[in-house]
Amino acid sequence: MYTLGPFKMEQPFLLAPMAGITNSAYRRLMRRMGSSIVISELVSANGLVFGSRRTEELLSFHEDERPIGLQIFGEESEALVEACLYIEKLGANFVDLNLGCPVHKIVKKGAGCAMCRDPKKLGKILEAMVSAVKIPVSIKVRTGWNAESINILEVLHAAEEAGVMWMAIHGRTRAQAYTGEADWDLIGEVKAKAKIPIIGNGDVKTPERAVELFRKYSVDAVMIGRGALRNPFFFQQSAQLLTAGNYELPTATDYFELMQKQKGFLRLNPNPRSALLQSKKFLAWYSAGFPNSHEFRQRLFSLHDFEEVWATGIQFFEERIDDRTFEYLNQPFLMGGHG
């Protein structure tokens, strides 16, 4: 058994929060597939303050997602504190502050990565957030703004002083965005000096890599983003590899059962348009690496009916999946972004 703050985890591998991806249906699926903890995609603290219906929709969750963290972003202390109070009232297990988003429209307002450029000011904001609620507050950060301003240790100190429960580190600077390689040596250096738990994130593409990084750098957990999109069995396989030294490959039956679960979760989405779009996106991602996937994706995005989308998807995979080795699951995937 592993721990992260007050939470007990069966294994030290968890799903990274990803914008446009980690909706409730996908989080429920990944909890079933072995992610120890799940976190929502980032939502605007200002949007919550002004009562945005879309923001409130992004924060909805089911009991079977627990432990569940809801991730917020923003630049104003007052709005962030109000958002923390709102999230606590919703019953989430913890609040996660996004300090790692490199997107221009967010950082230009002083949120995301930009907040870490002034660790002293950040520390005061974090202290206000932590003091406002009884549930834990965690943060997700990058190593710095660019190669000339690596200030992750200063950010760590500010977080520790403020009472932040743990820190997840994506091993790239804001300037790198999702290019280059994640600096796991620096993540390991931070872990060695930290008084709070450290989660490592970045370039974790296979279960073998997840276990290697966990052992080599002694982090408290490893966070997986794109790897779990490519391989939805990632968490199960990582846990098996860590404990037994090997893991089972999925069968065709496993794969179809997973897709039926995801379809069922998405069907419960009160927003039919969102459910339809999410269905197309995930089926398109799953098809990468299969023969004729390009034509399949074109066909998929021309459809407008939920049941027809899934029928088309299931037919595509039935014609291509058998109980063979799923070697394609460890191929590079979505290298332009996310975790």
Buried (B, 14 or more C-beta within 10 A) or exposed (E): EBEBBEBEBEBBBBBBBBBEBBBBBBBBBBBBBBBBBBBBBBBBBBBBBEEBEEBBBBBEBBEEBBBBBBBBBBBBBEBBBBBBBBBBEEEBBBBBBBBBBBBEEBBEBBBBBBBBBBBEBBBBBBBBBBEBBEBBBBBBBBBBBEEEEBBBBBBBBBBBBBBBBBBBBBBBBBBBBBEBEBBBEBBBBBBEEBEBBBBBBBBBBBBEBBBBBBEEBEBBBBBBBBBBBBBBBBBBBBBBBBEEEEBEEBBBEBBBEBBEBBBEBBBEBEEEEBBBBBBBBBBBBBBBBBEEBEEBBEBBBEBEEBEEBBEBBBEBBEEBBEEEEBEEBBEEBBEEBBB
